[in-house]
């Protein structure tokens, strides 16, 4: 479902964003739920500070848990100071004004953080890649996702040189994924080449990402 509408001529105010988000949450009641919010790191531009305030205001008093994980992919972890800057708060505000928010980094190479969601078979990979690749791939993801009732992805959508467009399930894979699937679909994107990928709405790499998310 799509609720409300944005604008092609002006930037929405925080109040307008709040009302749009409020409308969406009335159709998706998260009362009493454990919610994990997936945020992009500092390499992605978006009004994450505003979205953090909006989501916290709408959910903090309703949900059982409101945790935030940084979708680092293979990027280095962010310090507390960097995370605070990302969501537009001070350390004091983090403790006093937003006490329910807990923040976590994703560590893509730590096997203790990961679990297997399933396998994309060799035959599936051959079909998806048009014969460019022949291998199975283990879908490893941060095991925290299984501790929550709802995953809430907040992030921008831009043309992307590996997937076609960023956004959506890409915040799961590679955002909070393990190395094998990250390596696999980056290599697939390289084989297809940048001109065949960037700015295309649906690509073989996006299909890999969506299949992984379906698990």
N, C-alpha and C positions, 0 to 999 in steps of 0.2 A: 504494500500500500504506500501511496505517496500522500503526504498531508500538507495542506497549505501550498504556498508557492514562494519562490524567491524572486529575484529581479535581475534583468540583464543590463540595467542602467545605473544602479546604485548599490552601495554596500548596506546590507541589513544591519540594523542596530542590535545591540545585545538584547533589548526588550523584545524585538521581533523574533530573534532566534529563540529566546526563551519561550515565547508563545507557540512557535512552530514545534519545538521540542515537547512542550507540555501537551500539545494536541496529540503528538505521536504516542506519548506514554499513556495517555488515557485509553488508547487502543491496545496497549501492551502493558498490562498492569504487572509491575515488578514488586509489589508489596510483599515483604517477608522473604524475598529471594536473595540468593547469593549472586552478586554481579561482579564480573571481571571486565574492566574497561581496557581495551587495547589501544595504546597511543603510539604515534610515530615518534622517533627520536628527533634530535635537533637538526638532522640533515633534511628534514621535510618542512616546507613552509605551509603554515595554516594557523588560523586563530585558535590554537589549542588552549591558550589561557582562558579565552572567553567560553569555550566549550566545556572546559573543566568547571568553571564557576556555574554554568547553566546546569550541567549534569549533577553536580553536587547539590545544588539548591533543590532540584527536582527529586532526587533519589535518596539523599543521605538519611533523612528521617523516616523513610519508608522501608528500605531494604535491610536485610540482615547483615550483609557484607557489601562494601563498596571498595574494591581493590583495583589498582591500576598497574598494568604491566607495560613496559616500554618495548615496542616491537623493533628490536635492534637488528634482527637478521644476523649478519656476521660482523656488525659494527661493535666497537668497544663499549663496555658498560658506561652508564652515565653516573656521575657523582650526585650526592644529594643536592648540592648547589646547582648542578646542571638541570636536575629534575625540577627543582623549585622554579628555576628560570623558565623552563619549558611550559609549566602550568601557571606561571605568573604570580607566584606567591613567595613570601619570605619563610624562613625556617620557623619563626615565631607564629606566623599565620598557619603554617602546616600543623603545628601542635595545638594551637588555641582556636583558630577559626574553622579549620577543616580536620578535626581530630579523627573522623571516621575513615578518611582516605589513607590507604596504605599503598606504598609504591614498591615495585619490584623491577629488576632488570632481567632480561632474558639472556641466558648463557647457552649459546648454540652448540658449544663443544663439551658441555658438562653432561655426561651420560646419566648422572643422578637427577637431572632436571627433565629428562626426556622420557617419552614412552612411545611405543609404536602404535599408530592408529590403524595400520593395515599395510597392504602391499599393492602397488600397481604392477601388474604382471608384465612379463617381457612381451607377450603378444599384444597387450594394450599399448605399451610404449611404441612398438613397431607401427601399430595402426595410427596412433596419435601423431607420430613424427613423420608419417609418410615414408617409413623405411630408413630414415636418417639415423635412428638409434635402435639398438637391440639390447635391452637390459631390463631387469626388474628394478624397482626402487622401493625401499622401505620408507614409509611415511612416518617420520619421527616428529613429534610435536611436544611442546612444553606440557608436562603432565598436570600442571596447575589447572588447565582448562576443564579437567574432569572433576574439580572440586567445586564447581559453580553451576548454578541453574541457567545463567544467561551470559553470553559473551556479547559485549557492546563495542563495536569498532568505531573509533573516531579518527578520521583522517581525510586528507585531500585526494582528489583524482587528477592526475596529470599524465600526459604522454610519457611512456616509459620504454626504454630501449631494449629491455629483456622480455617484458610481458605484453607490451602494446600500450596498456594504460595501467597506472597504479590504482590502488584502492581496492575495496571489498576484501575478498579472500586472500589477497596478497599480503594483508596484515597478519594472516596466519602462516602463510607459506610465501616468502621466507621469514616473515616478521618474528614468529615465535617457533620456528622449525629447527630441525637438526640438519647436519651437514649433507647427508646423502641426497635428499630431494633438492636442496639448494644447489648443489653442484650439478645435479642432473639437468634441471630445467634451465640453468644458465648456459650450460653447454648446448642444449637444444636451441636456445635463442641464438647462440653464436653460429650454429650450423645453418639456421634459417637466414641469418644475417640481419643487420640492423634495418636496412630499407624494407625488409619483409615483415618487420615486427612493429617498429615504433609508430604510434598513432593509429594502429589498427584495433578495432573494437574487440575482436575475438580472434585469438591466435592459438596455435598448438600449445604454447607455453601457458596461456591462460587456462586452457582445457586441463593441463596437468594440475594447475593450482586448484581449479574447481573440483576435479576428481578427488584430490587429496582432502579438500575441505568436506566433501560428501561423506568421508569416513567418520 
